[in-house]
Amino acid sequence: SKFDKDPSRTKTFTGNHFKNKEPWEVSISHERFMGPEIFFTPEIIKSPAVPLPQVVDKCIMNCPIDYRRRLYSNIVLAGGT
């Protein structure tokens, strides 16, 4: 992927385990961009999951009709491609 080719996009986190004080290291590159994508496009991980916007819509439609307009007006779903 394009993120793997650019080492400046990789972040490395290090630390020590709080109980046994063993050192640990985690490198994250394109995963930090792909994680939130799963909520909007679950088929990228070949999962039968329902996309987040559909889940939110179904939840609101199960609420009393008097609350729906207010609930819809307070939602911000950002992301996805």
C-alpha positions in Angstrom: 0.0 0.0 0.0 1.1 3.6 -0.4 1.4 4.1 3.4 3.8 1.1 3.7 6.3 2.7 1.2 6.7 5.9 3.1 8.5 5.3 6.4 7.7 8.8 7.6 4.0 7.7 8.0 5.0 5.0 10.4 4.8 5.8 14.1 6.6 3.7 16.7 5.5 3.7 20.4 7.6 2.2 23.1 7.3 1.7 26.8 7.5 -0.7 29.7 4.9 -3.0 31.0 3.5 -1.6 34.2 3.6 -4.9 36.1 6.7 -6.8 35.0 8.6 -3.8 33.6 9.3 -5.7 30.3 10.0 -3.3 27.4 7.5 -3.3 24.5 7.4 -1.6 21.1 4.5 -1.1 18.6 4.9 0.2 15.1 1.7 1.5 13.4 1.5 2.6 9.7 -1.5 2.3 7.5 -3.5 0.5 10.2 -4.3 3.8 11.9 -6.1 4.9 8.7 -7.8 1.6 8.1 -9.2 1.1 11.6 -12.0 3.7 11.4 -12.8 2.6 7.8 -14.2 -0.6 9.0 -17.2 1.2 10.6 -18.2 2.7 7.3 -17.1 0.0 4.9 -17.1 -3.4 6.7 -16.7 -5.4 3.5 -13.0 -4.4 3.4 -12.4 -7.1 6.1 -14.9 -9.5 4.4 -17.3 -9.2 7.4 -21.0 -9.6 7.2 -21.3 -6.6 9.6 -23.7 -3.7 8.9 -22.2 -0.3 8.2 -22.4 2.2 11.1 -24.7 4.7 9.3 -27.3 1.9 8.9 -27.0 0.8 12.5 -27.6 4.4 13.7 -30.6 4.8 11.4 -32.1 1.6 12.6 -31.6 2.6 16.3 -33.3 6.0 15.7 -36.2 4.4 13.8 -36.8 2.2 16.9 -37.2 5.4 19.1 -40.5 7.2 19.6 -41.4 9.4 16.6 -41.3 12.5 18.8 -37.5 12.1 19.4 -36.4 11.1 15.9 -36.0 14.7 14.5 -33.8 15.7 17.5 -31.7 12.6 17.3 -31.1 12.9 13.6 -30.1 16.6 14.0 -27.4 15.7 16.6 -25.5 13.1 14.5 -22.1 13.7 12.9 -20.6 10.7 11.1 -17.4 11.7 9.4 -15.0 9.5 7.5 -15.3 6.7 5.0 -14.4 6.8 1.4 
